[in-house]
């Protein structure tokens, strides 16, 4: 069973911890002298049992030979302590062979810049297994980590709109391909007494994901990178337009009542109990959708569609927002032949093992036949396999402060107590202040 969605998303939206200690410890230290490890040591977070379980399975199965040569040894720390632990180990030149990347890309990028992390693209290519990572996953990792394959995608998620096929059929609605079709479908559902969308206003990010979705379709896949690079601002008219469109959904009542008080679990339950027709979410929700105890509408009645196209926009519906959950990387100092053998075995077998045993989709290719739990899981897997270019989420390139400001004010935007112009100005001010 994958770890809870709330734990997974906290990894995605967590802010960058202070890097002052790391900068001092790593400044000019380089990679350190090569050191043959005694174990295939792996440091992860306590909340994540997915990777630990899959690696343990591999150590007793497909990777038995590699494990005999370099035994797997797992250590965990609470997620909140991960960054501090990595800073301490980096300063001592004592990073484990494999470890969970920091809670935000900035820490991993700094470790890479100081020579602490193995050149994964070079190493995987040398081992002949670089092609075992899905191209879409490589694209996502590089977008997060300064165009470098700095982590391995032990988990890979794409985002889109899950919808209730039965409610669509009962109301004569086909899968919307454009924004106009989506808003027309929402109006039709609302007129029939069906709540169009379920979303968590308490968490905020499910709403800001809709803003970035509109931005990527209207302005193209580099829309938010332009903001991060200072070449555009969230207060530019074409950016405010995206906030206006999402705010308009709320103005028309498409998210129901009390949006600001709805948490993640409540929003999920609304959709799985047939109380809302659509639910923007990542593919980690497949675990909930596949659970008959939670999903009262039935997995066979759930469809998945991309964020729709915007008329005249520069983006395409093939560009899915994506993330790699808890990225895992390897230390340069201890990446010897035995560690390489383990890594190659993981690349060839992890994708199949974690999908078969835990129903988790990773960024590694699935070699061999694995029967999916349902049709929508197959659809998501095929979409990932066919995807060539992906985009990030709204706050992916934001500072900690701007991320917090964005997500805590999202419900106010959609409920109408904050104007789109004010919302974008407030977030832009936080970005400028970083």
C-alpha positions as CSV (number, residue, x, y, z in Angstrom):
1,X,0.0,0.0,0.0
2,X,1.5,3.4,-1.0
3,X,2.0,5.9,1.8
4,X,-0.8,8.4,2.3
5,X,-1.5,11.0,-0.3
6,X,-1.0,13.7,2.4
7,X,2.5,12.4,3.1
8,X,3.3,12.2,-0.6
9,X,2.1,15.7,-1.3
10,X,3.9,17.2,1.6
11,X,7.1,16.0,-0.1
12,X,6.0,17.7,-3.2
13,X,5.0,21.0,-1.7
14,X,7.5,21.2,1.2
15,X,9.6,24.3,1.4
16,X,13.4,24.5,1.3
17,X,15.1,24.2,4.6
18,X,17.9,26.6,5.5
19,X,21.0,25.7,3.6
20,X,23.5,27.8,5.6
21,X,24.9,24.8,7.4
22,X,25.3,22.8,4.2
23,X,26.9,25.7,2.4
24,X,29.5,25.9,5.1
25,X,30.1,22.2,5.4
26,X,30.3,21.6,1.6
27,X,32.1,24.7,0.5
28,X,35.1,23.5,-1.6
29,X,35.0,20.1,0.0
30,X,34.4,18.2,-3.3
31,X,33.4,14.6,-3.5
32,X,35.9,13.3,-1.0
33,X,38.1,10.2,-1.7
34,X,36.5,7.1,-3.0
35,X,35.4,4.7,-0.3
36,X,34.2,1.1,-0.8
37,X,30.9,0.7,1.1
38,X,30.2,-2.3,3.3
39,X,26.5,-2.1,2.8
40,X,24.0,-0.8,0.2
41,X,22.9,1.7,2.8
42,X,19.6,3.6,2.2
43,X,18.4,6.6,4.2
44,X,14.7,7.4,3.8
45,X,11.9,9.0,5.7
46,X,9.9,7.1,8.2
47,X,6.6,8.0,6.5
48,X,7.6,6.3,3.3
49,X,7.4,2.5,3.4
50,X,6.9,2.0,-0.4
51,X,10.6,2.1,-1.5
52,X,11.8,0.3,1.6
53,X,9.4,-2.5,1.0
54,X,10.2,-2.8,-2.7
55,X,13.9,-2.8,-2.2
56,X,13.6,-5.5,0.5
57,X,11.6,-7.6,-1.9
58,X,14.3,-7.1,-4.6
59,X,17.0,-8.0,-2.1
60,X,15.4,-11.4,-1.6
61,X,14.4,-11.9,-5.2
62,X,15.6,-10.3,-8.5
63,X,18.6,-8.7,-6.8
64,X,19.7,-11.5,-4.5
65,X,23.2,-11.7,-6.0
66,X,23.7,-8.0,-5.7
67,X,22.5,-8.1,-2.1
68,X,24.9,-10.9,-1.2
69,X,27.8,-8.8,-2.5
70,X,26.5,-5.6,-0.8
71,X,23.8,-6.2,1.7
72,X,20.8,-3.7,1.8
73,X,20.7,-1.7,5.1
74,X,17.8,0.7,5.6
75,X,17.7,3.7,8.0
76,X,14.8,6.0,8.4
77,X,14.3,9.5,9.9
78,X,11.1,11.5,10.2
79,X,10.5,13.6,7.1
80,X,10.8,16.8,9.1
81,X,14.3,15.8,10.1
82,X,15.5,14.7,6.6
83,X,17.1,17.9,5.5
84,X,19.0,18.5,8.7
85,X,20.2,14.8,8.6
86,X,21.5,15.2,5.1
87,X,23.2,18.5,5.9
88,X,25.0,16.8,8.9
89,X,26.1,13.7,6.9
90,X,27.3,15.9,4.0
91,X,29.3,18.0,6.4
92,X,30.9,14.8,7.7
93,X,31.4,13.4,4.2
94,X,29.4,10.4,5.4
95,X,26.4,10.3,3.1
96,X,24.9,6.8,2.6
97,X,25.2,5.0,-0.7
98,X,21.6,5.8,-1.5
99,X,19.3,8.4,0.2
100,X,16.1,10.3,-0.1
101,X,16.6,13.7,-1.7
102,X,15.9,16.8,0.3
103,X,12.3,18.0,0.8
104,X,12.9,20.6,-2.0
105,X,15.2,20.6,-5.0
106,X,17.4,23.4,-3.7
107,X,19.1,21.1,-1.2
108,X,19.8,18.3,-3.7
109,X,21.0,20.8,-6.3
110,X,23.5,22.2,-3.7
111,X,24.7,18.7,-2.9
112,X,25.2,18.0,-6.6
113,X,27.0,21.3,-7.0
114,X,29.5,20.4,-4.2
115,X,30.3,17.0,-5.8
116,X,28.4,14.9,-3.3
117,X,26.0,13.2,-5.7
118,X,26.9,10.7,-8.4
119,X,26.5,11.7,-12.0
120,X,23.4,9.4,-12.5
121,X,23.0,9.9,-16.2
122,X,26.6,9.0,-16.8
123,X,26.6,6.0,-14.5
124,X,23.3,4.6,-15.8
125,X,24.4,5.0,-19.4
126,X,27.7,3.2,-18.5
127,X,25.7,0.4,-16.9
128,X,23.5,0.1,-20.0
129,X,20.2,0.9,-18.1
130,X,19.5,4.5,-18.8
131,X,16.8,3.4,-21.2
132,X,15.0,1.8,-18.2
133,X,13.7,5.2,-17.1
134,X,10.7,6.5,-18.8
135,X,11.5,9.6,-21.0
136,X,8.7,11.6,-19.2
137,X,10.2,10.8,-15.9
138,X,13.7,12.0,-17.1
139,X,12.0,15.2,-18.4
140,X,10.4,15.8,-15.0
141,X,13.5,15.2,-13.0
142,X,15.6,17.5,-15.2
143,X,13.0,20.3,-14.9
144,X,13.2,20.1,-11.1
145,X,17.0,19.7,-10.8
146,X,18.7,22.3,-13.1
147,X,18.5,20.1,-16.2
148,X,20.3,17.2,-14.4
149,X,19.2,13.6,-13.7
150,X,19.9,14.2,-10.1
151,X,17.5,11.6,-8.6
152,X,15.9,8.3,-9.6
153,X,12.1,8.3,-10.0
154,X,11.1,5.6,-7.5
155,X,7.7,7.1,-7.8
156,X,6.2,8.9,-10.7
157,X,2.9,10.8,-10.8
158,X,1.1,12.7,-13.5
159,X,-1.9,14.9,-12.8
160,X,-5.2,15.4,-14.6
161,X,-8.9,15.3,-14.0
162,X,-10.5,12.2,-12.8
163,X,-14.2,12.1,-13.7
164,X,-17.3,10.1,-12.9
165,X,-18.2,8.4,-16.2
166,X,-21.7,7.4,-15.0
167,X,-22.6,11.0,-14.1
168,X,-21.2,12.2,-17.4
169,X,-23.3,9.7,-19.3
170,X,-26.5,10.3,-17.3
171,X,-26.2,14.0,-18.2
172,X,-25.2,13.6,-21.8
173,X,-21.6,14.9,-21.4
174,X,-18.6,13.7,-23.4
175,X,-15.1,14.1,-22.1
176,X,-14.2,17.8,-22.5
177,X,-11.3,18.5,-24.7
178,X,-11.3,22.3,-24.4
179,X,-11.7,24.8,-21.6
180,X,-14.9,26.0,-23.1
181,X,-16.3,22.5,-23.2
182,X,-15.2,22.0,-19.6
183,X,-17.1,25.1,-18.4
184,X,-20.1,24.1,-20.5
185,X,-20.1,20.7,-18.9
186,X,-19.8,22.2,-15.5
187,X,-22.8,24.5,-16.1
188,X,-24.9,21.6,-17.3
189,X,-24.0,19.5,-14.3
190,X,-24.7,22.4,-11.9
191,X,-28.1,22.9,-13.6
192,X,-29.0,19.3,-12.9
193,X,-28.1,19.5,-9.2
194,X,-24.7,17.8,-9.6
195,X,-21.6,19.4,-8.1
196,X,-19.1,19.7,-10.9
197,X,-15.8,19.7,-8.9
198,X,-14.5,18.4,-5.6
199,X,-11.4,20.1,-4.2
200,X,-9.6,20.9,-0.9
201,X,-9.6,24.6,-0.2
202,X,-8.0,23.9,3.1
203,X,-4.8,22.5,1.5
204,X,-5.0,25.1,-1.3
205,X,-2.7,23.3,-3.8
206,X,-5.6,21.5,-5.6
207,X,-6.9,24.9,-6.6
208,X,-3.5,26.4,-7.6
209,X,-2.9,23.4,-9.7
210,X,-5.9,24.5,-11.8
211,X,-4.3,27.9,-12.3
212,X,-1.0,26.4,-13.5
213,X,-3.0,24.1,-15.7
214,X,-4.6,27.0,-17.5
215,X,-1.3,28.9,-17.7
216,X,0.5,25.9,-19.3
217,X,-2.3,25.5,-21.9
218,X,-2.6,29.2,-22.7
219,X,1.0,30.4,-22.5
220,X,3.0,27.1,-23.1
221,X,5.1,24.8,-21.0
222,X,7.6,27.4,-19.9
223,X,5.0,29.8,-18.5
224,X,6.1,29.5,-14.9
225,X,9.8,29.2,-15.6
226,X,9.5,32.6,-17.3
227,X,8.3,33.9,-13.9
228,X,11.0,32.1,-12.0
229,X,13.6,33.6,-14.3
230,X,12.2,37.1,-14.0
231,X,11.2,37.3,-17.6
232,X,7.5,37.5,-16.7
233,X,5.4,38.3,-13.6
234,X,2.3,36.8,-12.2
235,X,0.7,40.2,-12.4
236,X,1.0,40.3,-16.2
237,X,-2.5,40.4,-17.7
238,X,-2.1,36.9,-19.4
239,X,-1.2,35.4,-16.0
240,X,-4.0,37.1,-14.1
241,X,-6.3,35.7,-16.7
242,X,-5.7,32.2,-15.5
243,X,-6.6,33.2,-11.9
244,X,-9.7,34.9,-13.2
245,X,-10.8,31.7,-15.0
246,X,-10.4,29.5,-11.9
247,X,-12.0,32.1,-9.7
248,X,-15.0,32.2,-12.0
249,X,-15.5,28.5,-11.4
250,X,-15.9,29.2,-7.7
251,X,-18.1,32.2,-8.4
252,X,-20.6,30.0,-10.2
253,X,-20.7,27.5,-7.3
254,X,-18.9,24.7,-9.1
255,X,-16.9,23.6,-6.0
256,X,-19.9,23.5,-3.7
257,X,-20.2,25.2,-0.3
258,X,-17.6,25.7,2.4
259,X,-14.6,25.1,0.1
260,X,-12.1,26.7,2.6
261,X,-13.0,24.1,5.3
262,X,-12.7,21.0,3.0
263,X,-9.6,19.0,3.6
264,X,-7.9,16.5,1.3
265,X,-9.7,13.4,2.6
266,X,-13.1,15.0,2.5
267,X,-12.6,16.1,-1.1
268,X,-11.5,12.6,-2.1
269,X,-14.5,11.1,-0.4
270,X,-16.9,13.5,-2.1
271,X,-15.7,12.2,-5.5
272,X,-15.5,8.6,-4.5
273,X,-19.0,8.7,-3.1
274,X,-20.4,10.3,-6.3
275,X,-21.1,13.7,-4.7
276,X,-19.0,15.5,-7.3
277,X,-18.4,14.7,-11.0
278,X,-14.8,15.8,-11.4
279,X,-11.6,15.7,-9.2
280,X,-8.3,17.2,-10.3
281,X,-5.6,15.0,-8.7
282,X,-2.4,13.1,-9.3
283,X,-2.1,9.5,-10.2
284,X,-1.4,8.6,-6.5
285,X,-5.2,8.7,-6.2
286,X,-5.3,5.4,-8.1
287,X,-4.7,3.7,-4.7
288,X,-7.9,5.2,-3.4
289,X,-9.8,4.6,-6.6
290,X,-8.8,1.0,-6.7
291,X,-9.9,0.4,-3.1
292,X,-13.5,-0.9,-3.2
293,X,-13.9,0.1,0.4
294,X,-13.4,3.7,-0.4
295,X,-14.7,4.0,-3.9
296,X,-18.4,3.7,-3.8
297,X,-18.9,4.6,-7.5
298,X,-16.7,1.8,-8.7
299,X,-13.3,2.0,-10.4
300,X,-15.0,1.0,-13.7
301,X,-16.9,4.3,-13.5
302,X,-13.9,6.5,-13.2
303,X,-12.2,8.1,-16.2
304,X,-9.0,10.2,-16.5
305,X,-8.5,13.1,-18.8
306,X,-5.9,15.8,-19.3
307,X,-6.4,19.4,-18.4
308,X,-8.2,20.7,-21.4
309,X,-6.8,22.9,-24.2
310,X,-7.3,26.6,-24.2
311,X,-8.4,28.2,-27.5
312,X,-5.4,29.8,-29.2
313,X,-3.1,28.6,-26.5
314,X,0.6,27.6,-26.9
315,X,0.4,24.5,-24.8
316,X,-1.1,21.1,-25.7
317,X,-3.1,18.5,-23.8
318,X,-0.2,16.0,-24.1
319,X,1.9,18.0,-21.6
320,X,0.9,16.6,-18.2
321,X,1.9,18.1,-14.9
322,X,4.1,15.6,-13.1
323,X,6.3,14.9,-10.1
324,X,8.6,12.2,-8.8
325,X,7.4,12.2,-5.3
326,X,10.2,11.3,-3.0
327,X,13.3,11.4,-5.3
328,X,16.2,9.1,-4.4
329,X,19.8,9.8,-5.2
330,X,23.2,8.1,-4.7
331,X,26.4,9.4,-3.2
332,X,29.4,9.9,-5.6
333,X,31.9,8.8,-3.0
334,X,30.5,5.3,-2.5
335,X,29.3,4.6,-6.1
336,X,31.6,1.7,-6.8
337,X,31.1,-1.4,-9.0
338,X,29.0,-3.2,-6.4
339,X,26.7,-0.1,-5.9
340,X,26.5,0.1,-9.6
341,X,25.4,-3.5,-9.9
342,X,22.6,-2.8,-7.3
343,X,21.6,0.3,-9.2
344,X,21.4,-1.6,-12.5
345,X,19.3,-4.3,-10.9
346,X,16.9,-1.7,-9.5
347,X,16.6,0.0,-12.9
348,X,15.6,-3.3,-14.5
349,X,13.3,-4.6,-11.8
350,X,11.9,-1.9,-9.5
351,X,9.2,-0.7,-11.9
352,X,7.6,-4.2,-12.2
353,X,8.0,-5.0,-8.5
354,X,6.5,-1.9,-7.0
355,X,3.6,-1.9,-9.5
356,X,2.8,-5.7,-9.0
357,X,3.1,-5.7,-5.2
358,X,2.0,-2.3,-4.2
359,X,0.1,-0.8,-7.2
360,X,2.5,2.1,-7.3
361,X,3.6,3.6,-10.6
362,X,7.2,4.6,-10.8
363,X,9.4,6.3,-13.4
364,X,11.1,3.0,-14.3
365,X,9.8,0.9,-17.2
366,X,7.7,-2.2,-16.4
367,X,9.4,-5.2,-17.8
368,X,7.0,-8.2,-18.1
369,X,3.3,-8.5,-17.8
370,X,1.6,-6.9,-14.7
371,X,-2.1,-7.0,-14.5
372,X,-3.5,-3.6,-13.6
373,X,-6.2,-3.3,-10.9
374,X,-8.6,-1.6,-13.3
375,X,-9.0,0.2,-16.7
376,X,-8.1,3.7,-15.3
377,X,-4.8,2.5,-13.9
378,X,-4.0,1.0,-17.4
379,X,-4.9,4.3,-19.0
380,X,-2.6,6.3,-16.7
381,X,0.3,3.9,-17.2
382,X,-0.1,4.1,-21.0
383,X,-0.3,7.9,-20.8
384,X,3.0,8.0,-18.8
385,X,4.6,5.6,-21.3
386,X,3.5,7.8,-24.3
387,X,4.3,11.2,-22.7
388,X,7.4,12.9,-24.0
389,X,7.2,16.4,-22.4
390,X,5.8,17.2,-19.0
391,X,5.3,20.3,-16.9
392,X,5.5,21.1,-13.2
393,X,3.0,22.3,-10.7
394,X,2.2,25.9,-9.8
395,X,4.6,26.3,-6.9
396,X,7.3,24.0,-8.1
397,X,9.8,26.8,-8.7
398,X,8.5,29.1,-5.9
399,X,10.3,30.0,-2.7
400,X,9.0,28.6,0.6
401,X,7.3,31.9,1.4
402,X,5.6,32.2,-2.0
403,X,4.4,28.6,-1.8
404,X,2.8,29.2,1.6
405,X,1.2,32.5,0.4
406,X,-0.1,30.9,-2.7
407,X,-1.7,27.8,-1.0
408,X,-3.1,29.6,2.0
409,X,-4.9,32.2,-0.2
410,X,-6.2,29.9,-2.9
411,X,-9.5,29.3,-1.2
412,X,-10.0,33.0,-0.8
413,X,-9.5,33.5,-4.5
414,X,-12.0,30.8,-5.5
415,X,-14.6,31.8,-2.8
416,X,-14.5,35.4,-4.0
417,X,-13.0,37.1,-1.0
418,X,-9.8,37.9,-2.8
419,X,-9.7,39.2,-6.4
420,X,-7.6,37.5,-9.0
421,X,-5.4,40.6,-9.3
422,X,-4.8,40.7,-5.6
423,X,-4.1,37.0,-5.4
424,X,-1.5,37.1,-8.1
425,X,0.0,40.3,-6.7
426,X,0.3,38.8,-3.3
427,X,2.1,35.7,-4.6
428,X,4.3,37.8,-6.8
429,X,5.3,40.0,-3.9
430,X,6.3,36.9,-2.0
431,X,8.4,35.8,-4.9
432,X,10.1,39.1,-5.3
433,X,11.0,39.2,-1.6
434,X,12.8,35.8,-1.7
